[in-house]
Amino acid sequence: MQKIQTGLASGIAAAAGLPKSKPKRPDPSQDGKNTIPLSICPDARSRVKIATAKAPEVEASHLCIGTWAWGDRGTWQWKDEELPAVREAFQLLFDAGINFIDTAQAYGGGRSEEIVGDLVANLPRDSVVVQTKWHVSPLSSNNLLHPVDAPLRALRESLKRLRLAYVDIYLVHGPIHPQGIASVAEGMAACVEQGLARAVGVANYDLDDFVAMRKELARHDVPLAVNQCEYNVLRRYPETHGDIAAYRSMDVVFQSYSSLAQGRLTGKYGPGNPAPAARRFSNYDAEDVQPALEVLGSVALPRGKSVAAVALNYNISKGALPVVGIRNAEQAGQALEALGWRLGGRDVEAIDRRSFEGKKSMFWQRG
C-alpha cells in the first residue's frame, strides 16, 4: 500500500498519462477559431483577476511558473544540484514581473513546496501568488478517514513546507478523490473560511463535474475560480469541446499545464531524440509531432522567437493561462518571450492545421 501511495505522490499525473497512439486531427472547421480578441495582449506585468470569497481578488500574471519537476526524480530526473539554476530562473522571472508560481503536495513528495517556500521566503507576501494542490489519492488514509477535513489537514502540512500563513489559490488536484463532490466542497470552503486559502479551484475536472463543484461551493459562498487541465498544440480537447469558452463565460480562469507537452513543443526533441519515456502526456511518436514543430518554427523564425515562446503564445491566444515548467534561465527567457505580442490569425490557423485533438482518460485527464 505504501509503495502505491508513494508512486501516486511522486507523479500521479505521469502515471495516468495515455500510452502512445496515433494522433487525431481536430475538426478542420475549427482551424483559426476560438481565439481571444487581439486587443488582449498581456505582458509580464499584466494581471488576471481570480475570484475570491473575500476581497480583494487575487491578481496573478498571465503566465505561471510550473514546479512539477522540482524534487521529482521519477518523471523529471531532478537533481538537487539544479537548485542554483532554479533560483536564477525564478529571480529572472520575478524581476521581469511574473508573480505566479504553481506547486502541489504530490510534486516530489512535497519537496517542490519546500523549494517554493525557500524562493519566496524573503519576498513581501503580497508580491507573489502561490498556488498549490490538494493530493487526492484514493489510497490516502487522510482522504479515507477524514472525508471533509482532508483538504484542510493537507493544506496545513503544505503551509509548513511552504513556510507561509496562507496560499493564494488551492486546487483539487484531480477528480479521483474517494469523497463525493459535496464533501470536497465543504473541505475546500473550510480552507477559505479559516484564512488558509484566498481562492479555490480544481484541476483535470470535466465541465459537468466543474459545474457540480461550483454549485456545492456556492452553498458556502465560495466561488470556484480555476480549472487547470492539459492543453497545448498537441491536446486541444478542452478548446475543441467548448470547455475553455464555457469557463470564460463563467469568469473562470482556465490554466493549461503541460503547456509545452512536456518539452515536445520546444524543439529540443525530435525523431532522432525522442522525449524520455516517463513523460507520458501528449505521448506521440516524434515523427507524428514533427509537422507541428515545423510550423511552430516557421512562425518563430521571422519573429526572432523560440519555438517554445510561440507554443506558449498560442495557448494565450486560445484563452489559456499557461503553466510552464522552469528549471533554468534559458527556459525562463523563452517563457518571457511569449508575452507582449500575439499570433496573427493566419499563424493560429497554420498551427491549428498541424495540431492534435488529444484524448481524455477516466482516471485523471477528464477535462
Buried (B, 14 or more C-beta within 10 A) or exposed (E): EEEEBEBBBBBBBBBBBBEEEEBEEBEEEBBBBBBBEEEEBBBBEBBBEBBBBEEEBBBBBBBBBBBBBBBBBBBBEBEEEBBEBBBEBBEBBBEBBBBBBBBBBBBBBBBBBBBBBBBBEEEEEEEBBBBBBBBBBEBBEBBEEBBBBBBBBBBEBBBEBBEBEBBBBBBBBBBBBBBEBBBBBBBBBBBBBEEBBBBBBBBBBBBEBBBBBBEBBEEBEBBBBBBBBBBBBBBBBBBBBEBBBBBEEBEBBBBBBBBBBBBBBBBEBBEEEBBEEBBBBBBBEBEBBBEBBEBBBBBBEEBEBBBBBBBBBBBBBBBBBBBBBBBBBBBBBBBBBBBEBBBBEEBBBBBBBBBBBBBBEEBBBBB
